[in-house]
Amino acid sequence: MKVILLSDIKNVGKKDQVINASDGYARNFLFPKNLAVEANADNMKKLQDKKNSEAHKKDLEKAKAQEIAEKINKMELTISVKAGENGKIFGGVTSKEIAEELKKSLNESIDKKKIDLKETIKTIGSFSVDIKLYEGVNARLKLNINAQ
């Protein structure tokens, strides 16, 4: 019997996957526990609609990420920090601070985990920072660190 899984089941399959299950397993275990539904025409159409909706949502997210990436590639961000005489910064500039400055200038929230900063910036100068906005969508930010 073909069934559509409603949740992940170990050693059986993942959510929204269509599998062949024995009649007894489906009727006595999967259906009573609401782990699966029968793969009839109506349920298959619902599954296909759900997949189309998710694909459309992902396309919109990717388009928005590409739009943000274009803005980031064109901009140059300047952060002023306290520094010593020899150009060393007190503390350092972290991805969290960069994300906050980006939010102020772009009005877009970017997760600090998406900012690919190898290590904390501890000197004054110009840097290039990679930002991974979405799968396959990357941006490069020109970052200037100035002393106050």
N, C-alpha and C positions, 0 to 999 in steps of 0.2 A: 504494500500500500504506500502511495506517495503522500508525504506529509511535509508541511512547512513548519520549521522550528521557530518558536516564539522567544526562545532564549538559548544561550550557549549550553550545550550538554557535553560533558567530558566524554571523549571516545565515541561520540555520535556525530556532532556537527556544531556549526555556529548559527547564531541568530539569523533568520530570514533565508536560511539555506533549505533547498528542497532535497529531501532524501527518501530513499526506499527503506521502509521499516516493516517488520513483520506485522501482520494484522493483530496478533495478540499483544505485542509490545505497544503498538499504537493505541489500541482500545483500552488496555488495562493499565498502562503506565503514563504515556504521553498525554492523551486526551484528558483523563481525570485530573491531572496535576497542572493542566493548562500550559504544558510545555510545547505543544504543537497543535496545529489544526490540519484538517484534511486538505489536500491540494486539489480542490475542485476548481472549476472555471472562475467562480466568483472570488475565491481566496487568492487565486493566481493573479487576477486582475488587480486586486488590492495590493498585492506584493509588488507588482510591476509599477503601479502608480507611486508607491512609496519609494521605490528605487529611482524612478524618474524625478521625484520631488527632491530627493537627496542629491542627485547629480546636478540638478538645477541650482540648488543651494550652494554646492561646492563651486560651481562655475561663477556664481555671483561673488562668493568670497575671494576667489582667485582674481577676478576682475578688479575688485576693490583693492586687493593687495598690490596688483600691478600699478594701479593708479597712485597708491601711496609710495610705491617704489620709485616711480618717476619723479614725484615731488622731492623725495629724499635725495635722489641722485643729483638733482639740480641745486639743492640747498647747501649752505655752509653754516654749520652751527658753531657758535662761540660760547665758551663757558669761562667765567672769571672765577678764579680761586685764590686763596691765600697761599703765598709761596715765600720761600726763603731767598736769601741773596744769590745763591748759586743756581736758581731755577728749580729747586726741588719743591714739590707741593707738600703741604701739611696734610697728611692722610692720603688722598688720592682721588681720582675720578673713576667712579665705578659705572657699571652698566645701568644701575638704578638711577643715578644722576643724569646720565645721557637720556634715558627713557623719559624722565620728568621734563627735561628741556625740550625734547621732541614733542611731548604732549602740549607744552606751552606754545610752541611755534607752529605746529601742524593742526592742533585741535583733534588729534587722533591718538588714541591710546595704543601704545606699542609695549608688549610685554618685555620686561628686562631680560628674560631668558632667551629671547630671539636675537638679542644684540650679541654678536660674536666678538667678545673682548677677551683676548688671550690672557691678559693679566691687567690689573689695575694700573691706570696711567698715573705715573708719579713725577713726571717732568712737564715743564711748559714747552709748548710747541704745536706743530700741526700733525694730525694723525688721520689715518683712513680706517674707518670702522665698518665691517660688514654686518648687515642686518638680514636675517632670514625671516621674511615676512610670511611666506606660505611655501608649500612644497613646490620647488622649482622657481620660486620668485624671490630673488635676492636684491638687495640695494646696497650701495656703498655711500657712506656719509663722510663728508669732509668735516673734520672736527678740529677747532682751534682752541687751545687752552691758553688763557692769558692770566697774568698775575694782577691782583687787585691793587 
